[in-house]
Amino acid sequence: MNLVIVAGSGNPSLADSIAERLGTRVARSSLNRFPDTELHAALDESVRGCDVYVVQPTGPPVDLHLMELLFLADACRRAGAARLSAIVPYFGYARQDRRAKGREAVGGRLIADMLSGAGFERIVALDLHTVSLEGFFSMPLEHLSAVSLFANAIEELVTDKSVIVAPDLGAVKLAESYGELLGRPIAIAHKTRLSGEEVRVRGIVGEVAGRAPIIVDDMISTGGTIEAAAAAMIAAGCLPEITVVASHALLVGSAIRRLSALPLKRIVVTDSLPTPEHGSLPLQVVSVAPMLAETLSRLNIGESMTELLSHR
């Protein structure tokens, strides 16, 4: 079946890179706004009978990119696409997987229902914040992991003094994966979230004194979690040469200021989102285009995905 890539405005350069690796191009489409801000989406070429993949991370502005994804799906479905998949390298609302206080929306489930209603038959996501989100979807969700890509990228930085650090309990399994690949011990920061931007680390489990921490997480949003974990490890006597590895670089709010004040040797992220302005931060970007291109190729011809999927 003919493979066609359609892209929203969330990360067009990533879509172009995927298409180039597959020896094709991104199909022409139009995304416009009416004077009253209503979105209008249209395809500028035929996708009838094709295997269509809409590439669109739902990063900031999240709601705008989400609506583009939904509208492009509807346009493809109405234009006769034979099969329709969403490639969502960064999945917004994944942190809203439960009601924490009682009278609130479960955003993750709502978005899953919306994607299903738009006509998508399969979702491909990268390093979800909450793995249990897969249970919200009625269609298959292919959950990819960038851990092996990152392990290769930071291997030169790993020494016998390195320690893998989970900045909160939610990142423990991720840290264990890195620990196994890199042959290093892990430490865990016990975090308490005070607000959307402020967190507190109550203690560190594991040996960090005299060691060079490698903090691993799925995303860097405001930088509060990284800041708190780094402060706790510095207080515990770690070496002042911290590496941060995170799949998604949102870097919103005060993230640049916070990270700039830390003794960071390197911040390694993927291009799941467009690289934001980051000042003088030691940012290294690892592309996920090769992995996503391989994923699309395998899905198109029905090959196994086992070695590409996350199992944490």
ROKEDO-451452 format. One record per atom (N, C-alpha, C): x, y, z; residue in one letter. Coordinates in steps of 0.2 Angstrom, whole numbers, padded with zeros to 4 digits, always signed. Layout:
# ROKEDO-451452
XYZA ...
This chain:
# ROKEDO-451452
+0004-0006+0000M +0000+0000+0000M +0004+0006+0000M +0003+0011-0004N +0007+0017-0005N +0007+0021+0002N +0013+0022+0004L +0014+0026+0011L +0014+0034+0009L +0010+0037+0013V +0010+0044+0013V +0011+0048+0019V +0015+0053+0020I +0016+0057+0026I +0013+0063+0025I +0009+0065+0030V +0005+0072+0031V +0008+0075+0037V +0009+0081+0037A +0012+0085+0043A +0008+0091+0045A +0007+0092+0052G +0005+0098+0055G +0010+0103+0056G +0009+0108+0060S +0014+0113+0061S +0018+0112+0067S +0017+0106+0070G +0020+0104+0077G +0028+0103+0076G +0030+0100+0071N +0037+0099+0070N +0038+0097+0062N +0037+0102+0058P +0038+0100+0051P +0045+0097+0049P +0050+0100+0052S +0057+0098+0050S +0058+0090+0052S +0055+0088+0057L +0055+0081+0059L +0051+0077+0054L +0045+0079+0051A +0042+0075+0046A +0046+0075+0040A +0049+0081+0038D +0053+0081+0032D +0059+0076+0032D +0062+0075+0038S +0068+0071+0039S +0065+0063+0039S +0059+0062+0042I +0057+0055+0041I +0055+0053+0034I +0052+0058+0030A +0050+0057+0023A +0057+0056+0019A +0062+0060+0020E +0068+0059+0016E +0071+0052+0017E +0071+0050+0023R +0074+0043+0025R +0070+0038+0021R +0063+0039+0020L +0059+0034+0017L +0059+0035+0009L +0063+0040+0007G +0063+0041+0000G +0057+0044-0003G +0053+0048+0001T +0047+0051-0001T +0047+0059+0001T +0042+0062+0001R +0041+0069+0003R +0034+0069+0007R +0034+0075+0011V +0028+0076+0015V +0022+0078+0010V +0016+0075+0010A +0011+0077+0006A +0009+0085+0007A +0007+0088+0002R +0005+0095+0002R -0002+0096+0006R -0002+0100+0011S -0008+0101+0014S -0009+0109+0016S -0014+0111+0018S -0015+0118+0020S -0018+0118+0027S -0016+0123+0031L -0018+0124+0038L -0019+0132+0039L -0025+0134+0039N -0026+0141+0039N -0031+0143+0045N -0031+0149+0047R -0036+0152+0052R -0041+0157+0049R -0047+0156+0050F -0052+0161+0048F -0051+0167+0053F -0054+0173+0051P -0053+0179+0055P -0055+0178+0062P -0060+0173+0063D -0063+0172+0070D -0059+0167+0074D -0053+0165+0071T -0048+0160+0073T -0050+0153+0072T -0056+0151+0069E -0057+0144+0067E -0052+0141+0063E -0050+0135+0064L -0045+0132+0060L -0049+0129+0053L -0045+0129+0048H -0047+0126+0042H -0041+0122+0039H -0042+0115+0038A -0037+0110+0036A -0040+0107+0030A -0035+0106+0025A -0036+0103+0018A -0030+0100+0016A -0031+0095+0012L -0026+0091+0008L -0026+0094+0001L -0020+0095-0001D -0019+0098-0008D -0017+0093-0013D -0017+0086-0011E -0016+0081-0016E -0020+0075-0014E -0021+0070-0018S -0025+0064-0016S -0021+0059-0012S -0025+0056-0007V -0022+0051-0003V -0027+0045-0003V -0031+0045-0008R -0036+0040-0008R -0033+0033-0009R -0035+0028-0005G -0032+0021-0005G -0025+0021-0002G -0023+0026+0001C -0016+0026+0004C -0015+0024+0011C -0009+0022+0013D -0008+0021+0020D -0005+0028+0023D -0009+0032+0027V -0007+0038+0028V -0005+0039+0036V +0001+0043+0037Y +0004+0044+0043Y +0004+0051+0044Y +0000+0054+0049V +0000+0061+0051V +0005+0062+0057V +0010+0066+0055V +0016+0067+0060V +0014+0074+0063V +0013+0073+0070Q +0011+0080+0073Q +0012+0079+0081Q +0018+0081+0084P +0018+0081+0091P +0014+0086+0094P +0011+0085+0100T +0006+0090+0103T +0009+0093+0108T +0015+0097+0106G +0018+0101+0111G +0015+0108+0111G +0018+0113+0115P +0016+0120+0115P +0016+0123+0109P +0010+0127+0107P +0004+0127+0111P +0000+0121+0109P -0001+0117+0115V -0004+0110+0115V -0011+0110+0111V -0015+0114+0113D -0022+0114+0110D -0022+0115+0103D -0018+0120+0101L -0018+0122+0094L -0015+0116+0090L -0010+0112+0092H -0007+0107+0088H -0012+0101+0089H -0015+0100+0094L -0020+0094+0095L -0026+0095+0090L -0028+0101+0089M -0034+0103+0084M -0031+0101+0077M -0025+0103+0075E -0023+0102+0069E -0022+0095+0067E -0020+0091+0072L -0020+0083+0072L -0027+0081+0070L -0032+0083+0074L -0039+0080+0073L -0041+0082+0066L -0040+0088+0064F -0043+0091+0058F -0040+0087+0052F -0033+0086+0052L -0030+0083+0047L -0032+0076+0046L -0033+0073+0052A -0036+0066+0052A -0043+0066+0048A -0047+0070+0050D -0054+0070+0047D -0053+0072+0039D -0048+0076+0037A -0047+0078+0030A -0045+0071+0027A -0040+0068+0030C -0038+0062+0026C -0043+0056+0026C -0047+0056+0031R -0052+0050+0031R -0057+0052+0026R -0059+0058+0025R -0064+0060+0020R -0062+0060+0013R -0055+0060+0013A -0052+0060+0006A -0050+0053+0004A -0053+0048+0008G -0052+0041+0006G -0046+0037+0008G -0042+0040+0013A -0037+0036+0015A -0039+0029+0017A -0035+0024+0015A -0037+0017+0017A -0035+0015+0024A -0030+0018+0026R -0027+0017+0033R -0024+0023+0036R -0026+0025+0042L -0024+0031+0045L -0021+0030+0052L -0014+0033+0053S -0011+0032+0059S -0008+0039+0061S -0008+0040+0068A -0005+0046+0070A +0002+0045+0073A +0007+0049+0071I +0013+0049+0074I +0014+0055+0078I +0014+0053+0085V +0014+0059+0090V +0020+0058+0094V +0026+0061+0092P +0032+0060+0095P +0032+0062+0103P +0028+0068+0104Y +0027+0070+0110Y +0020+0071+0111Y +0017+0067+0116F +0010+0067+0118F +0008+0071+0123F +0005+0077+0122G +0002+0081+0127G -0003+0078+0131G -0004+0080+0137Y -0010+0078+0141Y -0008+0071+0144Y -0002+0068+0143A -0001+0062+0145A +0000+0062+0153A +0001+0068+0156R +0002+0068+0163R -0005+0068+0167R -0010+0069+0163Q -0017+0069+0166Q -0020+0062+0165Q -0018+0057+0168D -0020+0051+0168D -0025+0048+0173D -0026+0053+0178R -0030+0051+0184R -0033+0057+0187R -0038+0057+0191R -0040+0062+0195R -0036+0063+0202R -0032+0068+0203A -0028+0068+0209A -0032+0071+0215A -0037+0076+0213K -0040+0079+0218K -0048+0078+0219K -0050+0075+0213G -0057+0073+0214G -0062+0076+0208G -0062+0083+0208R -0066+0086+0203R -0062+0089+0198R -0059+0085+0194E -0055+0087+0188E -0056+0082+0182E -0054+0085+0176A -0055+0080+0170A -0049+0076+0170A -0050+0070+0167V -0044+0065+0165V -0043+0067+0158V -0038+0071+0157G -0037+0074+0150G -0034+0069+0146G -0030+0064+0148G -0027+0059+0144G -0032+0054+0141G -0037+0052+0145R -0043+0048+0142R -0047+0052+0137R -0048+0058+0138L -0052+0062+0134L -0049+0063+0127L -0042+0064+0127I -0038+0065+0121I -0038+0058+0117I -0038+0053+0121A -0038+0046+0117A -0044+0045+0114A -0050+0047+0117D -0056+0046+0114D -0057+0051+0108D -0054+0057+0108M -0055+0062+0102M -0051+0059+0096M -0045+0056+0098L -0041+0053+0092L -0044+0047+0089L -0048+0043+0093S -0051+0038+0090S -0057+0040+0086S -0061+0045+0089G -0067+0048+0085G -0065+0052+0079G -0058+0054+0078A -0056+0057+0072A -0054+0052+0066A -0054+0046+0068G -0053+0041+0063G -0046+0037+0063G -0042+0039+0068F -0036+0036+0068F -0036+0028+0070F -0033+0024+0067E -0033+0017+0068E -0027+0015+0072E -0022+0019+0073R -0016+0017+0076R -0012+0023+0079R -0009+0023+0085I -0005+0029+0087I +0002+0027+0088I +0007+0031+0086V +0014+0029+0088V +0016+0035+0092V +0019+0034+0098A +0021+0039+0103A +0028+0037+0105A +0031+0042+0108L +0038+0041+0110L +0039+0043+0118L +0041+0038+0122D +0042+0039+0129D +0037+0043+0132D +0031+0040+0133L +0025+0043+0136L +0027+0045+0143L +0024+0050+0146H +0025+0052+0153H +0022+0046+0157H +0017+0044+0155T +0013+0038+0159T +0012+0032+0155T +0016+0027+0156V +0015+0021+0152V +0008+0018+0152V +0004+0019+0158S -0002+0016+0158S -0007+0020+0153S -0005+0025+0150L -0010+0029+0146L -0012+0024+0140L -0008+0019+0138E -0010+0014+0133E -0017+0011+0134E -0018+0010+0140G -0025+0007+0142G -0031+0012+0140G -0030+0018+0139F -0035+0023+0137F -0037+0022+0130F -0033+0019+0126F -0035+0019+0119F -0038+0012+0117F -0043+0013+0113S -0047+0007+0110S -0043+0004+0104S -0039+0009+0101M -0035+0006+0095M -0028+0005+0097M -0024+0001+0093P -0017+0000+0096P -0012+0006+0096P -0008+0006+0102L -0003+0011+0103L +0003+0008+0103L +0008+0011+0098E +0015+0008+0098E +0019+0013+0102E +0021+0011+0108H +0025+0015+0112H +0033+0014+0111H +0036+0019+0108L +0043+0018+0106L +0047+0021+0112L +0053+0019+0112S +0058+0021+0117S +0064+0024+0114S +0067+0029+0116A +0073+0032+0114A +0079+0030+0118A +0078+0026+0123V +0083+0024+0128V +0090+0022+0125V +0089+0017+0120S +0095+0014+0116S +0099+0020+0112S +0095+0025+0109L +0098+0030+0106L +0102+0034+0111L +0099+0036+0116F +0102+0040+0121F +0109+0036+0124F +0108+0030+0126A +0113+0026+0129A +0119+0026+0124A +0118+0026+0117N +0124+0027+0113N +0127+0034+0113N +0122+0039+0113A +0124+0046+0113A +0129+0048+0119A +0127+0045+0125I +0131+0047+0131I +0136+0042+0133I +0137+0037+0129E +0142+0032+0131E +0149+0035+0133E +0151+0040+0129E +0158+0043+0129E +0158+0047+0136E +0152+0048+0139L +0152+0052+0145L +0152+0048+0151L +0151+0042+0150V +0150+0037+0156V +0157+0035+0158V +0158+0035+0165T +0165+0033+0168T +0163+0028+0174T +0168+0026+0177D +0167+0022+0183D +0164+0026+0189D +0164+0033+0188K +0161+0037+0193K +0154+0039+0192K +0151+0037+0186S +0144+0039+0184S +0139+0035+0188S +0134+0038+0190V +0128+0035+0193V +0122+0038+0189V +0117+0033+0188I +0111+0035+0184I +0106+0037+0190I +0103+0043+0189V +0098+0046+0194V +0091+0046+0191V +0086+0043+0194A +0079+0045+0193A +0077+0051+0197A +0075+0056+0194P +0073+0062+0198P +0067+0062+0202P +0063+0056+0201D +0057+0055+0205D +0055+0048+0204D +0050+0045+0208L +0049+0038+0208L +0046+0036+0201L +0043+0040+0197G +0040+0039+0191G +0045+0037+0186G +0052+0039+0187A +0057+0038+0182A +0062+0032+0184A +0060+0028+0189V +0064+0023+0192V +0065+0017+0186V +0060+0015+0183K +0060+0010+0178K +0065+0012+0172K +0064+0019+0171L +0068+0022+0165L +0075+0021+0167L +0077+0023+0174A +0084+0023+0176A +0086+0016+0176A +0082+0011+0178E +0085+0004+0178E +0087+0002+0171E +0083+0004+0166S +0084+0003+0159S +0091+0006+0157S +0092+0012+0159Y +0099+0015+0157Y +0104+0011+0161Y +0103+0010+0167G +0108+0006+0172G +0110+0000+0169G +0105-0004+0166E +0107-0010+0163E +0111-0009+0156E +0109-0005+0152L +0113-0004+0146L +0120-0001+0147L +0121+0003+0152L +0127+0007+0153L +0131+0004+0159L +0128-0001+0162G +0132-0005+0167G +0134+0000+0173G +0129+0004+0175R +0130+0009+0181R +0125+0008+0186R +0127+0009+0192P +0121+0009+0198P +0117+0015+0197P +0111+0014+0200I +0106+0020+0200I +0105+0023+0207I +0102+0029+0207A +0100+0032+0213A +0093+0035+0212A +0089+0036+0217I +0083+0039+0216I +0081+0045+0221I +0079+0050+0218A +0077+0056+0222A +0069+0055+0224A +0068+0057+0230H +0061+0056+0232H +0058+0063+0232H +0054+0064+0227K +0051+0071+0225K +0044+0072+0227K +0043+0078+0230T +0036+0080+0231T +0034+0086+0227T +0029+0086+0223R +0027+0092+0219R +0023+0097+0223R +0025+0103+0224L +0021+0108+0227L +0017+0112+0223L +0019+0113+0216S +0014+0117+0212S +0017+0115+0205S +0014+0118+0199G +0016+0116+0193G +0023+0118+0191G +0026+0122+0195E +0033+0124+0194E +0038+0122+0200E +0035+0121+0206E +0039+0120+0211E +0039+0113+0214E +0045+0110+0215V +0045+0103+0218V +0050+0103+0224V +0050+0098+0228R +0055+0097+0234R +0057+0090+0234R +0064+0089+0234V +0066+0083+0235V +0068+0081+0242V +0065+0076+0245R +0065+0075+0252R +0072+0071+0254R +0074+0067+0249G +0080+0063+0250G +0083+0059+0244G +0088+0057+0245I +0091+0053+0239I +0092+0046+0242I +0090+0041+0238V +0091+0034+0240V +0097+0031+0235V +0102+0029+0237G +0108+0027+0233G +0114+0031+0234G +0120+0029+0232E +0126+0033+0233E +0127+0038+0227E +0128+0044+0229V +0129+0049+0224V +0136+0053+0226V +0138+0053+0232A +0144+0056+0235A +0150+0054+0231A +0153+0059+0228G +0159+0058+0224G +0158+0055+0217G +0152+0055+0215R +0150+0052+0208R +0147+0058+0204R +0147+0056+0197A +0145+0061+0192A +0138+0058+0190A +0133+0062+0192P +0126+0060+0191P +0124+0061+0183P +0120+0056+0181I +0117+0056+0175I +0109+0056+0176I +0106+0062+0176I +0099+0062+0177I +0095+0060+0171I +0090+0055+0172V +0086+0053+0166V +0079+0054+0167V +0075+0057+0162D +0068+0058+0163D +0065+0058+0156D +0058+0058+0156D +0055+0058+0149D +0055+0065+0146D +0055+0070+0151M +0054+0077+0148M +0057+0082+0153M +0059+0088+0150I +0061+0094+0154I +0055+0099+0152I +0051+0101+0157S +0046+0106+0156S +0048+0112+0159S +0047+0114+0165T +0049+0120+0168T +0056+0119+0171T +0059+0113+0172G +0066+0112+0174G +0065+0111+0182G +0060+0112+0185G +0059+0111+0192G +0062+0105+0195G +0060+0099+0192T +0062+0093+0194T +0069+0092+0194T +0072+0094+0188I +0079+0093+0187I +0083+0098+0193I +0081+0104+0193E +0084+0108+0198E +0084+0105+0205E +0078+0103+0207A +0077+0100+0214A +0082+0094+0215A +0082+0090+0210A +0086+0084+0211A +0093+0085+0211A +0095+0090+0206A +0102+0092+0206A +0105+0095+0213A +0100+0100+0216A +0102+0103+0222A +0103+0098+0228A +0098+0093+0228A +0099+0087+0233A +0105+0083+0232A +0107+0082+0226M +0113+0078+0225M +0120+0082+0226M +0120+0088+0225I +0125+0093+0226I +0126+0093+0234I +0120+0094+0237A +0121+0094+0245A +0123+0087+0248A +0122+0081+0244A +0124+0075+0246A +0132+0073+0244A +0135+0078+0240G +0142+0078+0239G +0144+0075+0232G +0139+0075+0227C +0141+0073+0220C +0146+0077+0217C +0149+0075+0212L +0154+0079+0208L +0150+0084+0204L +0152+0090+0203P +0149+0096+0200P +0149+0095+0192P +0147+0089+0190E +0147+0088+0183E +0141+0084+0181E +0135+0087+0180I +0129+0083+0180I +0127+0083+0172I +0125+0077+0170T +0122+0076+0164T +0115+0075+0164T +0111+0078+0160V +0103+0077+0160V +0102+0074+0153V +0097+0069+0153V +0095+0065+0147V +0087+0065+0148V +0084+0068+0143A +0077+0068+0143A +0074+0068+0136A +0069+0064+0134S +0067+0063+0127S +0064+0070+0125S +0060+0073+0129H +0056+0079+0126H +0058+0086+0129H +0061+0090+0125A +0063+0097+0128A +0058+0102+0127A +0054+0103+0132L +0049+0108+0131L +0052+0115+0133L +0056+0115+0139L +0059+0120+0141L +0055+0127+0141L +0049+0126+0145V +0045+0132+0146V +0046+0135+0152V +0042+0141+0153G +0043+0145+0159G +0050+0147+0161G +0052+0145+0167S +0059+0147+0169S +0064+0142+0168S +0063+0137+0164A +0067+0132+0163A +0074+0134+0161A +0075+0139+0156I +0082+0141+0154I +0086+0144+0160I +0082+0148+0164R +0086+0151+0170R +0088+0146+0175R +0083+0141+0176R +0085+0136+0181R +0091+0132+0179R +0090+0129+0173L +0096+0125+0171L +0102+0128+0170L +0102+0135+0168S +0108+0138+0167S +0112+0139+0173S +0109+0139+0179A +0112+0140+0186A +0115+0134+0188A +0114+0128+0185L +0116+0122+0187L +0123+0120+0184L +0127+0116+0187P +0133+0113+0184P +0132+0108+0179P +0129+0109+0174L +0127+0104+0169L +0133+0103+0164L +0135+0097+0163K +0140+0096+0158K +0137+0095+0151K +0131+0092+0151R +0127+0091+0144R +0120+0090+0146R +0116+0092+0141I +0109+0091+0141I +0107+0087+0135I +0105+0081+0135V +0104+0077+0129V +0096+0076+0128V +0094+0078+0122V +0087+0078+0121V +0086+0075+0114V +0079+0073+0112T +0078+0072+0105T +0075+0078+0102T +0074+0077+0095D +0070+0082+0091D +0063+0080+0090D +0060+0077+0096S +0053+0075+0096S +0049+0082+0095S +0052+0087+0098L +0049+0094+0098L +0054+0098+0094L +0052+0104+0091P +0057+0109+0088P +0062+0111+0094P +0068+0112+0092T +0073+0114+0097T +0071+0121+0099T +0070+0122+0106P +0068+0129+0108P +0074+0133+0109P +0073+0140+0109E +0079+0144+0111E +0082+0142+0118E +0088+0141+0118H +0091+0138+0124H +0097+0142+0127H +0098+0148+0124G +0104+0152+0126G +0110+0148+0126G +0114+0148+0131S +0121+0145+0131S +0120+0138+0134S +0114+0135+0135L +0114+0128+0138L +0118+0123+0134L +0121+0118+0137P +0125+0113+0133P +0121+0108+0130P +0116+0110+0125L +0111+0105+0123L +0114+0101+0117L +0112+0095+0117Q +0114+0090+0112Q +0108+0087+0110Q +0106+0087+0103V +0100+0084+0100V +0101+0078+0097V +0098+0073+0099V +0098+0066+0095V +0092+0065+0091V +0092+0064+0085S +0087+0064+0081S +0083+0057+0081S +0076+0057+0082V +0072+0051+0082V +0070+0050+0075V +0071+0054+0070A +0069+0052+0063A +0071+0046+0060A +0077+0043+0061P +0078+0036+0059P +0074+0031+0062P +0073+0031+0068M +0068+0027+0072M +0061+0027+0069M +0059+0033+0069L +0052+0034+0066L +0051+0032+0059L +0056+0033+0055A +0056+0031+0048A +0055+0023+0048A +0060+0020+0052E +0060+0013+0052E +0053+0010+0055E +0050+0014+0059T +0043+0012+0062T +0038+0012+0057T +0038+0018+0053L +0033+0018+0047L +0034+0013+0042L +0040+0012+0040S +0041+0007+0035S +0039+0000+0038S +0040-0002+0044R +0038-0008+0046R +0030-0009+0047R +0027-0004+0049L +0020-0004+0050L +0017-0004+0043L +0020-0001+0038N +0017-0001+0031N +0017-0008+0028N +0022-0012+0029I +0023-0018+0026I +0021-0024+0031I +0019-0022+0037G +0017-0027+0042G +0022-0031+0046G +0028-0028+0047E +0034-0031+0050E +0033-0031+0057E +0037-0035+0061S +0037-0035+0068S +0040-0028+0071S +0038-0026+0077M +0040-0019+0080M +0044-0021+0086M +0044-0027+0088T +0046-0029+0095T +0053-0025+0098T +0058-0025+0094E +0064-0022+0096E +0064-0014+0097E +0059-0011+0094L +0058-0004+0094L +0054-0001+0100L +0050-0006+0102L +0045-0004+0107L +0048-0003+0114L +0045+0001+0118S +0046+0002+0125S +0043-0004+0129S +0047-0007+0134H +0044-0012+0138H +0045-0010+0146H +0045-0004+0147R +0045-0002+0154R +0038-0001+0157R 
